[in-house]
Amino acid sequence: MDLLKNRVAVITGGTGALGRAVSERFLEEGARIAVPWIVEAEVPLFNNRIGSRFGMSSVFLSKVNLGEEEQIARFVDETVRQMSRIDILVNLVGGFWGGKTIAETTLAEWQAMFDLNLKPTFLCCRAIVPIMQKNKYGRIVSVSSRTGLTGAGEFAAYAVAKGAIKTFTASLAEEVLADNILVNAIAPSTIDTEANRKSMPNAKHENWVKPEDIARTIAYLCSEQNQVTSGAVIPVYGRA
Ligand SMILES: NC(=O)c1ccc[n+]([C@@H]2O[C@H](COP(=O)([O-])OP(=O)(O)OC[C@H]3O[C@@H](n4cnc5c(N)ncnc54)[C@H](OP(=O)(O)O)[C@@H]3O)[C@@H](O)[C@H]2O)c1
């Protein structure tokens, strides 16, 4: 349970469905975590699950819009001030939209998928990589998706944005390998979340990948146990 002992991790989307499981796993593994949030409603959910079990002394929560460069810069500065450094970045912010063909998709809808799934990952990496380079240590994990690797009709904007996470990951991995920074992504299929159960009540939920199982994979990729895997996109599909 000490995989991430004394490490400091920024977990974007850490109050979301997958994010709560990742935050919990990181605390279990001994990390201190900084979690930006944007929607107030998720904070009590996070506090109930995390605060009641671990207390909040190893957690820095802060309201941040990760689409805004200045807000990210302030959050990163404050994290370093409070926690002294950043060793790990987990980019979980993203979201799903589709149901329209490419011919029906507006430019605004297309752009919105890139703003949600790609921009925060780019901006957070850009802000935090120089800190890792100075320390000659870093682990970064971002989230692609199975659809991002295969493509899918009527989901092109989402699929292309998630597919771009793969090439972003490979590109950054190459740039920072010499600095002892390993950069990977995971590609989930449908995750067993409350939101997915609500929108697909008749699906075989037992086959969906569990957030806790994905969290274990991310923790490994972010640990010192991982010495050689970089530039990879790891499928986390469950049995679906
Ligand atoms: N769920 C799935 O089946 C599935 C499958 C494949 C890949 N993924 C990917 O896995 C990741 C986590 O998914 P999830 O189901 O846990 O989604 P989620 O519950 O919506 O978590 C995403 C989190 O990011 C936050 N966020 C969005 N925009 C933000 C911004 N500008 N600044 C700061 N925070 C922002 C969200 O806040 P809001 O609540 O305001 O949106 C939410 O807390 C996403 O990248 C998703 O695309 C999910």
The ligand as an SDF file (V2000), in Angstrom:
LIG
                    3D

 48 52  0  0  0  0  0  0  0  0999 V2000
  -17.2500    7.1900  -18.1660 N   0  0  0  0  0  0  0  0  0  0  0  0
  -16.8590    6.4410  -19.1790 C   0  0  0  0  0  0  0  0  0  0  0  0
  -17.5160    5.4520  -19.5570 O   0  0  0  0  0  0  0  0  0  0  0  0
  -15.5760    6.7610  -19.9070 C   0  0  0  0  0  0  0  0  0  0  0  0
  -15.1180    5.9230  -20.9440 C   0  0  0  0  0  0  0  0  0  0  0  0
  -13.9200    6.2390  -21.6000 C   0  0  0  0  0  0  0  0  0  0  0  0
  -13.1960    7.3620  -21.2150 C   0  0  0  0  0  0  0  0  0  0  0  0
  -13.6690    8.1480  -20.1960 N   0  0  0  0  0  0  0  0  0  0  0  0
  -12.9010    9.3300  -19.8130 C   0  0  0  0  0  0  0  0  0  0  0  0
  -12.4960    9.1940  -18.4550 O   0  0  0  0  0  0  0  0  0  0  0  0
  -12.4290   10.4780  -17.8370 C   0  0  0  0  0  0  0  0  0  0  0  0
  -13.2610   10.4820  -16.5480 C   0  0  0  0  0  0  0  0  0  0  0  0
  -14.6070   10.1360  -16.8700 O   0  0  0  0  0  0  0  0  0  0  0  0
  -15.7650   10.2300  -15.7850 P   0  0  0  0  0  0  0  0  0  0  0  0
  -16.8350    9.3120  -16.2090 O   0  0  0  0  0  0  0  0  0  0  0  0
  -15.1720   10.1290  -14.4310 O   0  0  0  0  0  0  0  0  0  0  0  0
  -16.2770   11.7240  -16.0600 O   0  0  0  0  0  0  0  0  0  0  0  0
  -16.7520   12.8350  -14.9950 P   0  0  0  0  0  0  0  0  0  0  0  0
  -17.3990   12.2030  -13.8270 O   0  0  0  0  0  0  0  0  0  0  0  0
  -17.5310   13.8420  -15.7770 O   0  0  0  0  0  0  0  0  0  0  0  0
  -15.3650   13.4560  -14.5320 O   0  0  0  0  0  0  0  0  0  0  0  0
  -14.7050   14.4750  -15.2470 C   0  0  0  0  0  0  0  0  0  0  0  0
  -14.4180   15.5960  -14.2880 C   0  0  0  0  0  0  0  0  0  0  0  0
  -13.7460   16.6770  -14.9570 O   0  0  0  0  0  0  0  0  0  0  0  0
  -14.3850   17.8930  -14.5530 C   0  0  0  0  0  0  0  0  0  0  0  0
  -14.1970   18.9680  -15.5220 N   0  0  0  0  0  0  0  0  0  0  0  0
  -14.7650   19.1160  -16.7570 C   0  0  0  0  0  0  0  0  0  0  0  0
  -14.3620   20.2570  -17.3190 N   0  0  0  0  0  0  0  0  0  0  0  0
  -13.5270   20.8610  -16.4340 C   0  0  0  0  0  0  0  0  0  0  0  0
  -12.7880   22.0750  -16.4370 C   0  0  0  0  0  0  0  0  0  0  0  0
  -12.8190   22.9330  -17.4830 N   0  0  0  0  0  0  0  0  0  0  0  0
  -12.0440   22.3780  -15.3560 N   0  0  0  0  0  0  0  0  0  0  0  0
  -12.0060   21.5530  -14.2840 C   0  0  0  0  0  0  0  0  0  0  0  0
  -12.6670   20.3850  -14.2200 N   0  0  0  0  0  0  0  0  0  0  0  0
  -13.4180   20.0400  -15.2870 C   0  0  0  0  0  0  0  0  0  0  0  0
  -15.8330   17.4720  -14.4630 C   0  0  0  0  0  0  0  0  0  0  0  0
  -16.6350   18.4430  -13.8750 O   0  0  0  0  0  0  0  0  0  0  0  0
  -18.1780   18.4880  -14.3670 P   0  0  0  0  0  0  0  0  0  0  0  0
  -18.8870   17.5450  -13.4670 O   0  0  0  0  0  0  0  0  0  0  0  0
  -18.5530   19.8740  -14.2740 O   0  0  0  0  0  0  0  0  0  0  0  0
  -18.2350   18.0420  -15.8090 O   0  0  0  0  0  0  0  0  0  0  0  0
  -15.6890   16.1820  -13.6790 C   0  0  0  0  0  0  0  0  0  0  0  0
  -15.4440   16.4210  -12.3310 O   0  0  0  0  0  0  0  0  0  0  0  0
  -12.9160   11.4790  -18.8970 C   0  0  0  0  0  0  0  0  0  0  0  0
  -11.8070   12.0140  -19.5760 O   0  0  0  0  0  0  0  0  0  0  0  0
  -13.7290   10.6110  -19.8370 C   0  0  0  0  0  0  0  0  0  0  0  0
  -13.8440   11.1430  -21.1370 O   0  0  0  0  0  0  0  0  0  0  0  0
  -14.8300    7.8810  -19.5340 C   0  0  0  0  0  0  0  0  0  0  0  0
  1  2  1  0
  2  3  2  0
  2  4  1  0
  4  5  1  0
  4 48  2  0
  5  6  2  0
  6  7  1  0
  7  8  2  0
  8  9  1  0
  8 48  1  0
  9 10  1  0
  9 46  1  0
 10 11  1  0
 11 12  1  0
 11 44  1  0
 12 13  1  0
 13 14  1  0
 14 15  2  0
 14 16  1  0
 14 17  1  0
 17 18  1  0
 18 19  2  0
 18 20  1  0
 18 21  1  0
 21 22  1  0
 22 23  1  0
 23 24  1  0
 23 42  1  0
 24 25  1  0
 25 26  1  0
 25 36  1  0
 26 27  1  0
 26 35  1  0
 27 28  2  0
 28 29  1  0
 29 30  1  0
 29 35  2  0
 30 31  1  0
 30 32  2  0
 32 33  1  0
 33 34  2  0
 34 35  1  0
 36 37  1  0
 36 42  1  0
 37 38  1  0
 38 39  2  0
 38 40  1  0
 38 41  1  0
 42 43  1  0
 44 45  1  0
 44 46  1  0
 46 47  1  0
M  CHG  2   8   1  16  -1
M  END
$$$$
